[in-house]
Amino acid sequence: MSESLLVIFQAESGAIELKGDFSNETVWATQQQIAGIFELDQSVVSRHISHVFKSGEVDKKSNMQKMHIAKSDKPVGFYSLDIILAVGYRANSQMAIRFRKWATQTLKKHITEGFTINPSCVKQNRVAFLSAVEDLRVLAGNSEHMQIDNVLSLVKSFAKTWFSLESYDEDKLPNEGERYQDTQLNADELYQAISVLKKNLMEKNQATLLFAQEKDSKSLEGILGSIYQSAFGESAYPTLEDKAAHLLYFIVKNHPFNDGNKRTGAFSFIWFLQKTDLSLSRKITPEALTALTILVAESKPENKGRMIGMIILLLTGTLRDE
């Protein structure tokens, strides 16, 4: 094992994040690294480890290794994950206390709910996670515990939702789409399409003459043109998803019409998707479009970036890498 393969970090929640060489199904750390995790003096770590071995809580032979590392003239002691955890339960630093609180909450959830999930690990190993869920479903088979099977099916079916919500909470929504296209759509076509929408709604008594009536002449044309604008020789909104998101946002938030801004914005959005073939490969349900339009309408101006990110996320299904 190479020391360079090991990274140990303790999150603010108290959770320990570990990455490294898992060929032996454990993680190895020096006393100095353990001291860094729990913000302890190395002498304190050494004393705790001595007590752990002396009490027989952890077997020394299988949980300690002497290894040669670079820039050291003698072997250095490495300790297993069991030792790292044991020190965390003994130490009295603030970091160790946070670790114990997190560990207790995690254990309680595991006992009461039957499972625990590490969102960060799941996000990084999504394929393996979904495979594990499928294995559990198969193992459950036709047993009487169908409730567990139903829960696992929900976890798998909506796996992308958990990532999307985490991305929203951590402000890591995508800031641009995937598809590029230079063709500019004709504003006259959009006006004509909206007139068809208006006629249809009026026939159903769902709109009046004020619907889609511009407050200022060519306001909609200006909005459509704005999504194709350039800055310093480059497109301000380079991808189709980017343009679609801003078209919906600008119509809903800028209120270019006397009535029907949300409905016209939503219609213009799906019209744009159809014209650029984006709707042919992505599923935008009526319910999703309704919810998205209302969220944009109710959002604060300072949350524009998040709203645009949510729309792009819906269209692409991808998250921005950090």
C-alpha positions as CSV (number, residue, x, y, z in Angstrom):
1,M,0.0,0.0,0.0
2,S,1.2,3.5,-0.9
3,E,0.6,6.3,1.6
4,S,-0.1,8.6,-1.4
5,L,-3.2,6.6,-2.2
6,L,-4.9,7.6,1.1
7,V,-7.0,10.6,1.6
8,I,-8.9,11.1,4.9
9,F,-11.3,13.9,5.6
10,Q,-13.8,14.6,8.3
11,A,-16.8,16.6,7.2
12,E,-18.5,19.3,9.3
13,S,-21.3,16.9,10.1
14,G,-18.8,14.6,11.8
15,A,-18.8,12.1,9.0
16,I,-15.4,10.6,8.0
17,E,-14.8,10.5,4.2
18,L,-12.2,7.9,3.3
19,K,-10.7,7.2,-0.1
20,G,-7.8,4.9,-0.9
21,D,-6.6,1.4,-1.8
22,F,-9.5,-0.9,-0.7
23,S,-7.9,-4.1,-1.9
24,N,-7.7,-5.3,1.8
25,E,-11.2,-3.9,2.5
26,T,-9.9,-1.4,5.0
27,V,-8.1,1.9,5.2
28,W,-4.7,2.5,6.7
29,A,-3.6,5.7,8.4
30,T,-0.6,6.8,10.4
31,Q,-0.9,8.3,13.9
32,Q,-0.2,11.7,12.4
33,Q,-3.1,11.3,10.0
34,I,-5.5,10.1,12.7
35,A,-4.5,13.1,14.8
36,G,-5.4,15.3,11.9
37,I,-8.8,13.8,11.5
38,F,-9.8,14.4,15.1
39,E,-7.7,17.5,15.7
40,L,-5.6,15.8,18.4
41,D,-2.0,15.9,19.5
42,Q,-0.2,12.8,18.1
43,S,0.9,11.8,21.6
44,V,-2.8,11.6,22.6
45,V,-3.5,9.4,19.6
46,S,-0.6,7.1,20.5
47,R,-1.9,6.8,24.1
48,H,-5.5,5.9,22.9
49,I,-4.1,3.3,20.4
50,S,-2.1,1.7,23.2
51,H,-5.2,1.4,25.4
52,V,-7.2,0.0,22.5
53,F,-4.7,-2.8,22.0
54,K,-4.2,-3.4,25.8
55,S,-7.9,-3.8,26.4
56,G,-8.2,-6.3,23.6
57,E,-10.9,-4.2,21.9
58,V,-9.0,-4.6,18.6
59,D,-6.5,-7.2,17.7
60,K,-3.1,-5.6,17.2
61,K,-1.7,-8.2,14.8
62,S,-4.3,-7.7,12.1
63,N,-4.9,-3.9,12.6
64,M,-1.4,-2.5,12.5
65,Q,1.3,-2.7,9.9
66,K,4.9,-1.4,9.7
67,M,5.6,0.0,6.3
68,H,8.5,1.9,4.6
69,I,7.5,5.2,3.1
70,A,9.3,7.9,1.1
71,K,11.5,10.4,3.1
72,S,11.6,8.1,6.2
73,D,14.7,6.2,7.4
74,K,12.6,3.7,9.4
75,P,9.3,1.8,9.1
76,V,6.2,3.8,9.9
77,G,3.2,2.3,11.8
78,F,-0.1,2.3,9.9
79,Y,-3.4,1.6,11.6
80,S,-6.7,0.1,10.2
81,L,-10.1,1.7,10.0
82,D,-11.1,-0.1,13.2
83,I,-8.4,1.8,15.1
84,I,-9.4,5.1,13.5
85,L,-13.0,4.6,14.7
86,A,-11.8,3.4,18.2
87,V,-9.8,6.6,18.6
88,G,-12.7,8.7,17.6
89,Y,-14.9,7.1,20.3
90,R,-12.3,7.8,23.0
91,A,-11.0,11.3,22.2
92,N,-12.5,14.4,23.7
93,S,-11.8,17.0,21.0
94,Q,-14.7,19.0,19.4
95,M,-14.1,17.1,16.2
96,A,-14.3,13.7,17.9
97,I,-17.5,14.7,19.6
98,R,-19.0,15.7,16.3
99,F,-17.9,12.4,14.9
100,R,-19.6,10.5,17.7
101,K,-22.8,12.4,17.3
102,W,-22.8,11.6,13.5
103,A,-21.9,7.9,14.2
104,T,-24.7,7.6,16.7
105,Q,-27.3,9.1,14.4
106,T,-26.1,6.9,11.5
107,L,-26.2,3.8,13.7
108,K,-29.7,4.7,15.0
109,K,-31.0,5.2,11.4
110,H,-29.4,1.8,10.4
111,I,-31.1,0.0,13.3
112,T,-34.6,1.7,12.9
113,E,-34.8,1.9,9.1
114,G,-32.7,-1.2,8.2
115,F,-30.2,0.7,6.0
116,T,-28.1,3.8,5.7
117,I,-27.0,5.7,2.6
118,N,-23.9,7.9,2.1
119,P,-25.1,10.4,-0.6
120,S,-21.5,11.3,-1.6
121,C,-20.4,7.7,-2.2
122,V,-23.7,6.9,-4.0
123,K,-23.1,10.0,-6.3
124,Q,-19.6,8.8,-7.2
125,N,-20.6,5.2,-7.6
126,R,-24.1,5.4,-9.1
127,V,-23.8,2.3,-11.3
128,A,-22.7,0.2,-8.4
129,F,-25.4,1.6,-6.1
130,L,-28.2,0.8,-8.6
131,S,-26.7,-2.7,-9.1
132,A,-26.8,-3.2,-5.3
133,V,-30.4,-2.1,-5.1
134,E,-31.3,-4.6,-7.9
135,D,-29.4,-7.3,-6.0
136,L,-31.4,-6.5,-2.9
137,R,-34.7,-6.6,-4.8
138,V,-33.9,-10.0,-6.2
139,L,-32.9,-11.3,-2.8
140,A,-36.2,-10.0,-1.4
141,G,-37.9,-12.2,-4.1
142,N,-41.5,-13.1,-3.2
143,S,-41.0,-13.0,0.5
144,E,-43.6,-11.5,2.8
145,H,-41.5,-8.4,3.2
146,M,-42.9,-6.7,0.1
147,Q,-42.8,-3.3,1.8
148,I,-39.0,-3.4,1.7
149,D,-39.1,-4.3,-2.0
150,N,-41.4,-1.4,-2.7
151,V,-39.1,1.0,-0.9
152,L,-36.1,-0.2,-2.8
153,S,-38.0,0.2,-6.1
154,L,-38.7,3.8,-5.2
155,V,-35.1,4.4,-4.3
156,K,-34.0,3.0,-7.7
157,S,-36.8,4.6,-9.8
158,F,-36.1,8.1,-8.5
159,A,-32.4,7.8,-8.0
160,K,-31.8,10.8,-10.2
161,T,-34.1,12.9,-8.0
162,W,-31.9,12.4,-4.9
163,F,-28.9,13.6,-6.9
164,S,-30.8,16.6,-8.3
165,L,-32.1,17.7,-4.9
166,E,-28.6,17.4,-3.4
167,S,-27.3,19.4,-6.3
168,Y,-29.9,22.1,-5.6
169,D,-29.1,22.3,-1.9
170,E,-25.3,22.5,-2.6
171,D,-25.9,25.0,-5.4
172,K,-24.2,22.7,-8.0
173,L,-26.8,22.8,-10.7
174,P,-25.5,22.9,-14.3
175,N,-24.8,26.3,-15.8
176,E,-24.9,25.2,-19.4
177,G,-26.4,22.5,-21.6
178,E,-25.0,20.0,-24.0
179,R,-26.3,20.7,-27.5
180,Y,-25.1,23.5,-29.8
181,Q,-26.9,24.9,-32.8
182,D,-26.5,28.3,-34.6
183,T,-29.8,28.4,-36.4
184,Q,-32.0,31.3,-35.1
185,L,-35.7,30.7,-34.9
186,N,-38.1,33.1,-36.6
187,A,-40.2,35.3,-34.3
188,D,-43.1,35.4,-36.7
189,E,-43.4,31.6,-36.4
190,L,-43.6,32.0,-32.6
191,Y,-46.2,34.8,-32.8
192,Q,-48.3,32.6,-35.2
193,A,-48.0,29.6,-32.8
194,I,-49.1,31.7,-29.9
195,S,-52.1,33.0,-31.8
196,V,-53.2,29.4,-32.3
197,L,-52.9,28.8,-28.6
198,K,-54.9,32.0,-27.8
199,K,-57.7,31.0,-30.2
200,N,-57.9,27.5,-28.7
201,L,-58.1,28.9,-25.2
202,M,-60.7,31.5,-26.0
203,E,-62.9,28.8,-27.6
204,K,-62.8,27.0,-24.3
205,N,-63.4,30.2,-22.4
206,Q,-60.0,29.9,-20.7
207,A,-58.7,33.2,-22.0
208,T,-59.8,36.7,-23.0
209,L,-58.6,39.2,-25.7
210,L,-56.0,40.4,-23.2
211,F,-54.3,37.0,-23.3
212,A,-50.9,37.2,-25.1
213,Q,-51.5,40.9,-25.8
214,E,-48.2,42.6,-25.8
215,K,-47.7,45.6,-23.5
216,D,-45.1,47.0,-25.9
217,S,-44.8,46.2,-29.6
218,K,-42.5,43.3,-30.4
219,S,-41.7,42.5,-26.8
220,L,-41.7,38.8,-27.5
221,E,-39.6,39.3,-30.5
222,G,-37.1,41.1,-28.3
223,I,-37.0,38.3,-25.8
224,L,-36.5,35.7,-28.5
225,G,-33.7,37.8,-30.0
226,S,-32.1,38.2,-26.6
227,I,-31.4,34.5,-26.2
228,Y,-29.3,34.6,-29.4
229,Q,-27.3,37.7,-28.4
230,S,-23.5,37.7,-28.4
231,A,-21.0,39.1,-25.9
232,F,-17.4,39.8,-27.0
233,G,-17.9,37.7,-30.1
234,E,-19.3,34.7,-28.3
235,S,-22.9,33.6,-27.7
236,A,-24.2,34.7,-24.4
237,Y,-26.3,31.5,-24.2
238,P,-24.3,28.9,-26.2
239,T,-26.4,25.8,-25.9
240,L,-30.0,25.0,-26.9
241,E,-30.8,24.0,-23.3
242,D,-29.4,27.4,-22.2
243,K,-31.5,29.3,-24.8
244,A,-34.7,27.3,-23.9
245,A,-34.2,27.9,-20.2
246,H,-33.8,31.7,-20.6
247,L,-36.7,31.9,-23.0
248,L,-39.0,30.4,-20.4
249,Y,-37.5,32.6,-17.6
250,F,-37.6,35.9,-19.5
251,I,-41.2,35.5,-20.7
252,V,-42.5,34.5,-17.2
253,K,-40.5,37.0,-15.3
254,N,-40.5,40.0,-17.6
255,H,-44.3,40.0,-18.1
256,P,-44.3,41.1,-21.8
257,F,-48.1,40.5,-22.0
258,N,-51.2,42.0,-20.3
259,D,-52.3,38.5,-19.4
260,G,-51.1,34.9,-19.7
261,N,-47.4,35.3,-19.2
262,K,-46.9,32.0,-17.5
263,R,-49.0,30.0,-20.0
264,T,-47.4,31.8,-22.9
265,G,-43.9,31.3,-21.4
266,A,-44.5,27.6,-20.9
267,F,-45.9,27.3,-24.5
268,S,-43.0,29.2,-26.0
269,F,-40.6,26.9,-24.1
270,I,-42.0,23.6,-25.5
271,W,-42.4,25.3,-28.9
272,F,-38.7,26.0,-28.8
273,L,-37.9,22.4,-27.7
274,Q,-40.0,21.0,-30.6
275,K,-38.3,23.3,-33.1
276,T,-34.9,22.3,-32.0
277,D,-35.7,18.6,-31.6
278,L,-34.9,18.7,-27.8
279,S,-38.3,17.4,-26.9
280,L,-37.8,14.4,-29.1
281,S,-35.2,12.9,-26.7
282,R,-36.3,14.3,-23.4
283,K,-39.5,13.7,-21.4
284,I,-41.2,16.9,-20.4
285,T,-44.5,15.9,-18.8
286,P,-47.4,18.5,-18.5
287,E,-47.0,18.2,-14.7
288,A,-43.3,18.9,-14.8
289,L,-43.8,21.9,-17.1
290,T,-46.5,23.3,-14.8
291,A,-44.3,22.9,-11.7
292,L,-41.3,24.4,-13.4
293,T,-43.2,27.4,-14.7
294,I,-44.7,28.1,-11.3
295,L,-41.3,27.8,-9.6
296,V,-39.9,30.3,-12.0
297,A,-42.8,32.7,-11.5
298,E,-42.6,32.5,-7.7
299,S,-38.8,32.7,-7.6
300,K,-36.8,35.8,-6.4
301,P,-34.6,37.6,-8.9
302,E,-31.5,36.7,-7.0
303,N,-32.3,33.0,-7.5
304,K,-32.3,33.3,-11.3
305,G,-29.1,31.2,-11.6
306,R,-30.8,28.3,-9.7
307,M,-33.9,28.5,-11.7
308,I,-32.0,28.4,-15.0
309,G,-29.9,25.5,-13.6
310,M,-33.1,23.5,-12.7
311,I,-34.4,23.9,-16.2
312,I,-31.2,22.8,-17.8
313,L,-31.0,19.9,-15.4
314,L,-34.4,18.8,-16.5
315,L,-33.4,19.0,-20.1
316,T,-30.0,17.3,-19.8
317,G,-30.2,15.1,-16.7
318,T,-26.6,15.9,-15.9
319,L,-24.9,17.7,-13.0
320,R,-21.9,20.0,-13.1
321,D,-18.7,18.3,-12.0
322,E,-16.9,20.0,-9.2
